[in-house]
Amino acid sequence: MGSHFGDEEMPAEQVKNRLPRNWGNVLKLLDEVNGHVPPKGKPE
């Protein structure tokens, strides 16, 4: 994930600066979701 925002090509902070303010909340939600996703190759 993340390729949609091109955050692999630039620092995350620059990506956030490019996004509308409400995207900050979306990024926080994505961070929470990603933090709860089990590592690849391991069952839930």
N, C-alpha and C positions, 0 to 999 in steps of 0.2 A: 504493500500500500504506500501511498504518498506520492507516487509518480504523477498523479493527477495534478498536484500542486507544484511539481518540479522542485520539491524540497531536497531532492538528491543532488541538484545542481547548485543550490545556494543555501546559505545558513537559514535555519528555521526562523530566526528573528526577521530576516528580510522577507521571508514568505508571509509572516504575520503582518508585517507593515504593508504589504501589497493587498492584503485581504480587508474587506469591510470589517468594522468593529464587531459586528455580531458573529463573525467567523471565529473570534477568539473563544466564544463559548463552545462552538462546534469543535474546535481543536482540543479544548479541555475534555469534552466528552470522548473524543477519539482517543486521547491519551488514557482516559480511565478504562475504556473498552479494551484497548491494546494491552493495558496492564493486567487485565483479568483473563486475557486469552492464554491458554496453556501453551507451553513451548512446542514447536513443531516436532513431530516424531513421538510425542508422548500422549497417551490417552487422557481424556478429561479426568 
